[in-house]
Amino acid sequence: MRYPALLEVAALLLAAACTALGGCSDRNQSAGAPPNAAPVQVGVITLHAQEVPFVDTVPGRTVASAVAEIRPQVSGIIQKRVFQEGSEVKAGDVLYQIDDRPYRAALDAAKANVQRAQAAVANAETEFQRLDELGRRHVVSTQQVDAARATLLQAKADLAAGNANVETAQINLDNTRVTAPIAGSIGTSLVTEGALVGANQTGALTTIRQIDPMFVDLTASSASLLRVRRMIAEGALKQERIAPNVRLTLEDGSEYPETGTIEAVEANVSETTGTFTVRAHIANPRGLLLPGMLVRASVEVGTGTKGFLIPQRAVSRNAKGQATAMFVDADGKAELRLLQTEQAYRNAWLVRENVKEGDRLIVDGLQKARGGQPVQPAEVKVDENGLTSDVEPAAAPSQ
């Protein structure tokens, strides 16, 4: 028949092609790397065991280190708003000017009362000295001398009260200039020029928030606290500093550049959530952090036992979700290994098993390398951002 004949011809042509190419390779061999394949260039790093900080990751929220709600201490009409909304102000800067005419008049009246009291004191003192001299000569009675003494003391008391009234009037006049009690970022004004404000009113005129430095309130579980204490007691964790370091990850996934420290720990666990609050202190010189932002904090509680840091760029996951990485074996071939990652530390995973001192880990060229394939390794460096660069060659010795 026609079709069997065509199949026979196709089989003969395929056999001839395989013979011309030196023989067809085994199908099982196509799944792996060819035995005579050229070595693939890869970038490697040499692993060394090191003591890695034990890092606990907890959620947190930023809090201003100081907050001042601005309220007037005297009543009057707002004549002028001096500050620019949303700007930075310094302690002592004038924010509002309240109509000061009634308070200037009150100060002038108080000063006039002081002058009147001073005149009364001078008159009473002269009268007392005159009667006291006459009393010594028994010209006037002792009762008249005592009355003159009492009049002098009363005049001095009136003078002291007058001076106090002057000071109070001066304070009220000064309070017509509403100033900033702290330095920080000022919000929007809740009153306008021409508004009537009252002394010690409940509503704030505006709010100043000090955001450098910034506080971060972290929420940690009591279970994690017990775990850390147990590790310290067993010697698996060493605390080298009193205030652990804190690094923040912002809402967009970026790393905050500054490093903070633990400020205080609340000595109370919530009965409903089983958590307690830890307050961290962190610098905010560029104003990247604003009050109320949600962050994730990595707290370096202490230093654990030695392990190996495997850059995250070199770790992938298989179909079962297991972590894998490619190494260079003793024969110069790529070797795929299963890893047990314990925790993330910056841009790396902490691994303690199935890795030994001096192992060469492939971090560049992973797309080309296959298990069992010969490779040509070249030492590279991995920076804090997970980027690789060539290792600079050592300088030649001087002749």
Beta strands, then each sheet from edge to edge (+ up, - down):
strand 1: 40-46
strand 2: 50-70
strand 3: 76-81
strand 4: 88-89
strand 5: 94-98
strand 6: 177-179
strand 7: 184-186
strand 8: 196-197
strand 9: 206-221
strand 10: 237-238
strand 11: 245-249
strand 12: 255-265
strand 13: 275-282
strand 14: 294-311
strand 15: 316-317
strand 16: 323-328
strand 17: 334-339
strand 18: 341-345
strand 19: 348-351
strand 20: 360-364
strand 21: 375-382
strand 22: 388-390
sheet 1: 15+ 16- 20+ 1- 21- 22+
sheet 2: 4+ 7- 9+ 2- 14+ 10-
sheet 3: 4+ 7- 9+ 2- 14+ 19- 18+
sheet 4: 6+ 5- 3+ 8-
sheet 5: 4+ 7- 9+ 13- 12+ 11-
sheet 6: 15+ 16- 17+
end
